[in-house]
């Protein structure tokens, strides 16, 4: 009996060890599953957000004639690009309100609200009758829909980027964070594919009559799927830990304690926003009005460029986990700054769709080195208890000032300077500012779950 008892006691630690090992394995598997769901929720919802938001820019030429008719084609186009930009006035407001909400109620609650508001905005755009049918009510519906989209988009970047970074293992934040910009590129790619389909597959009359609504209807179909995924998501461990141990986020605290981080983040966003909204969103208008190319051709360049960004952003993000984010980001910005003017001069000298595609491809490859590490680079500026608010402030102020009215200012610059190369001056100025901002980013990286962070 004593012998049996002895063997049992010897065997007990082995059973406990096996049980502990199995428990750890199950825990790791559950965490991996949670992280995967977080990435899917952020990517699908984020892609839908930006698809809905930028597809309006792709259809500027058509919308101008339907909703903002005037005696001057230039005035009509200017009014439409202004309505594109007016949504950005709401971006900082949405960023503050929804960013604070995400830092208090959780990423899940904020992201669910964001996608619901965006879907409502695109619904108004999809059903709006033209000016010829209801007069002034038509542009009013367009502006209200854009304001709703602007408010919701203001909360998207901060909340989804925070979710991606907090779901990531600390050593893979660059890779996880890269899906922020990869999903934006995927959204632009989807918008370009749909835009190419309706412009190539429909006659100009059909496009004006009903075809322009198709891209918006596609967004309406996807909206409920993104909402369902986000509603069934759990909040990150990093957020829950910060909620228990750190001071509740307030706007005053963010400005007081993280002013340098906001400024560095804001400056870093400028390059991102001027390249997206001038080189990508404004490209169809630029190609048609300045290069005199057929309306369908620019979408081929957008498809190639955004496909490259979608594929290369995760590669660059993973690379930043190995070699560092600042160096990779700085070299990418410098190379883009050096390339952009010669490329557009070459394109403007003899415009063609093949040259437009090549220019877009080269710029996309160069920018992927910045877009990839971008999400992790600026998310790591802020601790988890104020991360969504800090990100939203830095991102949306820069986007409003330099991105939202970028097409408006570029249209005005081209008219005033009488040169189609005016967009390059605007983009080069933004790139130069961001190079300085990225160089000033501090080396500190917030670990979130580090026990050294005590309640304030």
C-alpha positions in Angstrom: 0.0 0.0 0.0 2.8 2.3 0.9 4.5 1.5 -2.4 1.3 2.2 -4.4 0.9 5.5 -2.5 4.4 6.4 -3.3 4.0 5.8 -7.0 0.7 7.7 -7.0 2.5 10.7 -5.4 5.3 10.5 -8.0 2.8 10.3 -10.8 0.7 13.3 -9.5 3.1 16.0 -10.6 3.3 14.5 -14.1 -0.5 14.6 -14.4 -0.6 18.2 -13.1 2.2 19.1 -15.5 0.4 17.6 -18.4 -2.8 19.4 -17.3 -1.0 22.7 -17.0 0.6 22.2 -20.4 -2.7 21.4 -22.0 -4.3 24.5 -20.3 -1.5 26.7 -21.6 -1.9 25.3 -25.1 -5.6 25.9 -25.0 -5.0 29.4 -23.7 -2.5 30.1 -26.5 -4.9 28.8 -29.1 -7.8 30.9 -27.7 -5.6 34.0 -27.8 -4.5 33.2 -31.3 -8.1 32.9 -32.3 -9.0 36.1 -30.6 -6.2 37.9 -32.4 -7.3 36.5 -35.8 -10.9 37.7 -35.2 -9.6 41.1 -34.2 -7.6 41.5 -37.4 -10.5 40.3 -39.5 -12.9 42.7 -37.8 -10.6 45.6 -38.2 -9.7 44.8 -41.8 -13.2 44.1 -43.2 -14.8 47.1 -41.4 -11.9 49.4 -42.2 -11.9 48.4 -45.8 -15.6 49.1 -46.1 -15.2 52.5 -44.3 -12.6 53.7 -46.8 -14.3 52.2 -49.8 -17.5 54.1 -49.0 -15.5 57.3 -48.3 -13.3 57.4 -51.3 -15.6 56.1 -54.0 -17.2 59.5 -54.0 -13.9 61.0 -55.1 -13.7 58.4 -58.0 -17.1 59.6 -59.3 -16.5 63.3 -59.0 -16.8 64.1 -62.7 -20.2 62.3 -62.9 -21.6 63.7 -59.6 -20.6 67.2 -60.5 -23.0 67.3 -63.5 -25.8 65.6 -61.7 -25.9 67.3 -58.3 -24.0 70.6 -58.8 -24.9 71.9 -62.2 -23.7 75.4 -63.1 -22.9 77.5 -66.2 -19.2 76.7 -65.8 -17.8 73.2 -65.9 -14.9 74.5 -63.7 -17.4 75.8 -61.1 -19.4 72.6 -61.1 -16.2 70.6 -60.5 -15.1 73.0 -57.8 -18.4 72.6 -55.9 -18.2 68.9 -56.1 -14.6 68.7 -54.8 -15.7 71.1 -52.0 -18.5 68.7 -51.1 -15.9 65.9 -51.0 -13.9 68.1 -48.6 -16.8 69.2 -46.4 -16.9 65.6 -44.9 -13.4 66.3 -43.6 -14.7 69.2 -41.4 -16.5 66.5 -39.4 -13.4 64.2 -39.2 -11.8 65.9 -36.1 -15.2 66.1 -34.4 -15.9 62.4 -35.0 -12.3 61.6 -34.1 -12.6 63.3 -30.7 -16.1 62.0 -29.8 -15.6 58.4 -31.1 -12.0 58.3 -29.9 -12.9 59.1 -26.3 -15.8 56.6 -26.6 -13.4 53.9 -27.7 -11.0 54.6 -24.9 -13.9 54.5 -22.4 -16.5 52.0 -23.7 -14.1 49.8 -25.7 -12.9 49.3 -29.2 -15.8 46.9 -30.0 -18.5 49.4 -29.1 -16.9 52.3 -31.0 -16.1 50.3 -34.1 -19.7 49.0 -34.3 -21.1 52.5 -34.0 -18.7 53.8 -36.6 -19.7 51.3 -39.3 -23.4 51.8 -38.6 -23.0 55.6 -39.2 -21.0 55.1 -42.3 -23.6 52.8 -43.8 -26.3 55.3 -43.1 -24.2 58.0 -44.9 -23.7 55.9 -48.0 -27.4 55.0 -48.0 -28.2 58.7 -48.5 -25.7 59.0 -51.3 -27.1 55.8 -53.0 -30.7 57.0 -53.0 -30.2 60.8 -53.6 -32.2 62.0 -56.6 -30.3 64.3 -59.0 -30.7 68.1 -59.1 -33.0 68.0 -62.1 -35.5 66.0 -60.0 -35.7 67.8 -56.6 -33.6 70.9 -57.1 -31.6 72.1 -54.1 -32.6 69.1 -52.0 -30.2 66.9 -54.1 -26.9 68.6 -53.2 -28.3 68.9 -49.6 -28.7 65.1 -49.4 -25.2 64.7 -50.8 -23.7 67.0 -48.2 -25.6 65.4 -45.3 -24.4 62.0 -46.4 -20.8 63.2 -46.6 -21.0 64.8 -43.2 -22.2 61.5 -41.7 -19.4 59.7 -43.5 -16.9 62.2 -42.2 -18.0 61.9 -38.6 -17.9 58.1 -38.6 -14.6 57.9 -40.5 -13.1 60.2 -37.9 -13.4 57.4 -35.4 -12.4 54.6 -37.7 -8.6 55.0 -37.9 -7.9 55.5 -34.2 -10.2 52.6 -33.0 -9.2 50.1 -35.6 -5.5 50.8 -35.4 -5.6 50.5 -31.6 -7.4 47.2 -32.0 -4.8 45.9 -34.4 -1.9 46.9 -32.3 -3.3 45.6 -29.1 -4.2 42.3 -30.7 -0.6 41.8 -31.8 2.3 40.1 -30.1 4.7 42.8 -29.1 7.3 41.6 -31.6 4.8 41.6 -34.5 3.1 45.0 -34.1 4.5 46.2 -37.4 3.0 43.3 -39.3 -0.4 43.5 -37.5 -0.5 47.3 -37.8 0.3 47.1 -41.5 -3.2 45.7 -42.2 -4.6 49.2 -41.4 -3.1 50.6 -44.6 -3.3 47.3 -46.5 -7.1 47.3 -45.9 -7.3 50.9 -47.0 -5.4 50.0 -50.2 -7.8 47.0 -50.6 -10.7 49.4 -50.3 -9.2 51.7 -52.9 -8.6 48.6 -55.1 -12.2 47.5 -54.8 -13.4 51.1 -55.5 -11.2 51.2 -58.6 -12.4 47.8 -59.8 -16.1 48.8 -59.4 -15.3 52.2 -61.0 -13.6 50.5 -63.9 -16.5 48.1 -64.3 -19.2 50.8 -64.5 -17.2 53.2 -66.6 -16.2 50.6 -69.2 -19.3 48.5 -69.1 -21.9 51.2 -69.4 -22.6 53.9 -71.9 -22.1 57.5 -70.8 -25.9 57.9 -70.7 -26.4 54.8 -68.5 -23.6 55.9 -66.2 -25.2 59.2 -65.7 -28.7 57.7 -65.4 -28.1 55.0 -62.8 -24.6 53.4 -63.2 -22.9 55.9 -60.8 -25.1 54.5 -58.0 -23.7 50.9 -58.3 -20.5 51.6 -56.3 -22.5 53.0 -53.4 -24.9 50.0 -53.5 -22.0 47.6 -53.2 -21.0 49.4 -50.0 -24.5 49.0 -48.7 -24.5 45.3 -49.3 -21.2 44.9 -47.4 -22.1 47.1 -44.4 -24.3 44.7 -42.4 -21.5 42.0 -42.7 -18.9 44.3 -41.1 -21.4 45.4 -38.4 -22.1 41.7 -37.5 -18.4 40.9 -37.2 -17.6 43.8 -35.0 -20.6 43.3 -32.7 -19.3 39.8 -32.0 -15.8 40.9 -31.2 -14.2 40.9 -27.7 -12.2 43.9 -26.5 -8.4 43.5 -26.3 -6.6 42.5 -23.1 -4.5 45.7 -23.4 -7.6 47.9 -23.3 -9.2 46.0 -20.4 -5.9 46.2 -18.4 -5.6 49.9 -19.1 -9.2 50.5 -18.1 -8.6 48.9 -14.7 -5.2 50.5 -14.0 -4.9 53.8 -15.7 -6.7 57.1 -15.4 -9.9 57.6 -17.5 -9.2 59.2 -20.8 -10.0 62.9 -21.1 -9.3 65.3 -24.0 -7.4 67.7 -21.6 -5.1 64.8 -20.4 -4.3 63.8 -24.0 -3.2 67.4 -24.9 -1.4 68.0 -21.6 0.5 64.7 -21.4 1.0 63.8 -25.1 1.3 67.1 -27.0 4.7 66.1 -28.6 3.3 62.7 -29.7 0.2 64.4 -31.2 2.4 66.8 -33.2 4.7 64.1 -34.4 1.7 61.9 -35.4 0.0 64.8 -37.1 3.1 65.6 -39.1 3.5 62.0 -40.1 0.0 61.7 -41.3 0.4 64.5 -43.8 2.5 62.4 -46.3 -0.1 59.6 -46.0 -3.1 61.9 -46.7 -1.7 63.9 -49.5 -0.5 60.8 -51.4 -3.9 59.0 -50.9 -6.2 61.9 -51.7 -4.2 63.6 -54.4 -2.2 60.8 -56.1 -5.0 58.2 -55.7 -8.5 59.6 -55.1 -8.0 62.7 -57.3 -6.2 60.7 -60.1 -9.3 60.0 -62.2 -10.3 63.7 -62.3 -6.7 64.7 -63.0 -6.3 62.2 -65.8 -9.5 63.2 -67.5 -9.3 67.0 -67.1 -5.6 67.7 -67.3 -4.1 64.7 -69.3 -7.2 64.4 -71.5 -7.3 60.6 -71.1 -10.6 58.6 -71.4 -12.5 58.5 -68.1 -12.1 54.7 -67.7 -8.3 54.5 -68.2 -7.2 56.0 -64.8 -9.0 53.1 -63.0 -6.5 50.6 -64.5 -3.7 52.5 -62.9 -5.5 52.6 -59.6 -6.1 48.9 -59.7 -2.4 48.2 -60.3 -1.2 50.7 -57.7 -3.5 49.6 -55.0 -3.0 45.9 -55.6 0.8 46.5 -55.1 0.1 48.4 -51.9 -2.3 45.7 -50.6 0.4 43.1 -51.1 3.5 45.0 -50.1 2.2 46.8 -46.9 2.3 43.6 -44.8 5.7 42.8 -46.2 7.0 46.3 -45.1 5.2 46.0 -41.8 6.9 42.7 -41.0 10.2 44.1 -42.2 9.8 47.0 -39.7 9.6 44.5 -36.9 13.1 43.4 -37.7 14.9 46.6 -38.8 12.9 49.3 -37.1 10.1 51.6 -38.3 11.7 55.1 -38.4 14.5 54.2 -40.8 12.3 52.3 -43.2 9.6 55.1 -43.1 12.2 57.9 -43.7 13.8 56.2 -46.7 10.5 55.5 -48.2 9.4 59.2 -47.9 12.8 60.5 -49.3 12.7 58.2 -52.3 9.1 59.2 -53.1 9.9 62.9 -52.7 12.8 62.5 -55.2 10.8 60.5 -57.7 7.5 62.3 -57.9 8.3 65.4 -60.0 10.3 63.6 -62.7 7.7 61.0 -63.0 4.8 63.4 -63.5 6.9 65.6 -65.8 7.5 62.5 -68.0 3.8 61.6 -67.8 2.6 65.1 -68.7 4.9 65.4 -71.7 3.2 62.6 -73.5 0.2 61.2 -71.6 -0.8 57.6 -72.1 -2.5 54.9 -70.0 0.6 52.7 -70.0 2.7 55.6 -68.6 0.0 56.4 -66.0 0.0 52.8 -64.9 3.8 52.7 -64.6 3.9 56.0 -62.6 1.3 54.7 -60.2 3.1 51.4 -59.8 6.4 53.0 -59.0 4.9 55.4 -56.5 3.0 52.5 -54.8 6.2 50.4 -54.4 8.0 53.4 -52.9 5.2 54.4 -50.6 4.6 50.8 -49.3 7.8 51.2 -47.2 6.0 54.0 -45.4 2.4 52.8 -45.4 3.4 49.3 -44.0 5.0 50.4 -40.7 2.8 53.6 -40.4 0.0 52.1 -38.2 2.4 50.6 -35.5 4.7 53.6 -35.7 2.2 56.2 -34.6 0.1 53.8 -32.4 3.1 53.2 -30.3 3.3 56.9 -29.5 0.3 56.6 -27.1 -0.5 54.3 -24.1 -3.6 52.2 -24.3 -5.8 54.4 -22.1 -5.6 57.3 -24.5 -4.5 55.5 -27.7 -7.8 55.9 -29.8 -8.2 59.5 -28.8 -4.5 60.4 -29.5 -4.5 58.6 -32.8 -7.8 60.1 -33.9 -6.7 63.7 -33.1 -3.3 63.4 -34.9 -4.8 61.6 -37.9 -8.0 63.6 -38.4 -6.6 67.1 -38.0 -4.0 66.3 -40.6 -6.5 64.6 -42.9 -8.9 67.5 -42.7 -6.4 70.2 -43.4 -4.1 68.5 -46.0 -6.3 65.7 -47.4 -9.9 66.6 -47.4 -9.5 69.9 -49.3 -6.5 68.6 -51.2 -8.5 68.0 -54.5 -10.1 71.4 -54.1 -6.8 73.2 -53.6 -5.2 71.2 -56.4 -8.0 72.1 -58.8 -7.6 75.8 -57.8 -3.8 75.6 -58.1 -4.0 74.1 -61.6 -6.3 76.9 -62.7 -4.3 79.6 -61.1 -0.8 78.5 -62.1 -1.9 77.1 -65.4 0.2 74.0 -65.0 -1.0 70.4 -64.7 2.0 69.7 -62.5 0.6 71.7 -59.6 -0.5 68.5 -57.7 3.2 67.5 -57.4 4.1 70.7 -55.6 1.3 70.1 -53.1 2.4 66.5 -52.5 6.1 67.3 -52.3 5.4 69.9 -49.6 3.5 67.3 -47.6 6.2 64.8 -47.9 8.9 67.2 -46.7 6.9 68.1 -43.6 6.4 64.4 -42.8 10.1 63.6 -43.2 10.8 66.2 -40.4 8.0 64.8 -38.2 9.0 61.1 -38.5 12.6 62.1 -37.7 11.4 63.6 -34.4 9.3 60.6 -33.3 10.6 59.4 -29.9 12.1 55.9 -29.7 9.8 54.8 -26.8 7.3 52.0 -27.5 4.4 51.4 -25.2 4.1 47.8 -24.1 0.6 48.3 -22.7 0.6 45.3 -20.3 3.9 46.3 -18.7 3.3 46.3 -14.9 5.4 49.4 -14.5 2.5 51.5 -15.6 0.7 52.4 -12.4 -2.7 54.0 -11.9 -2.4 57.8 -12.0 
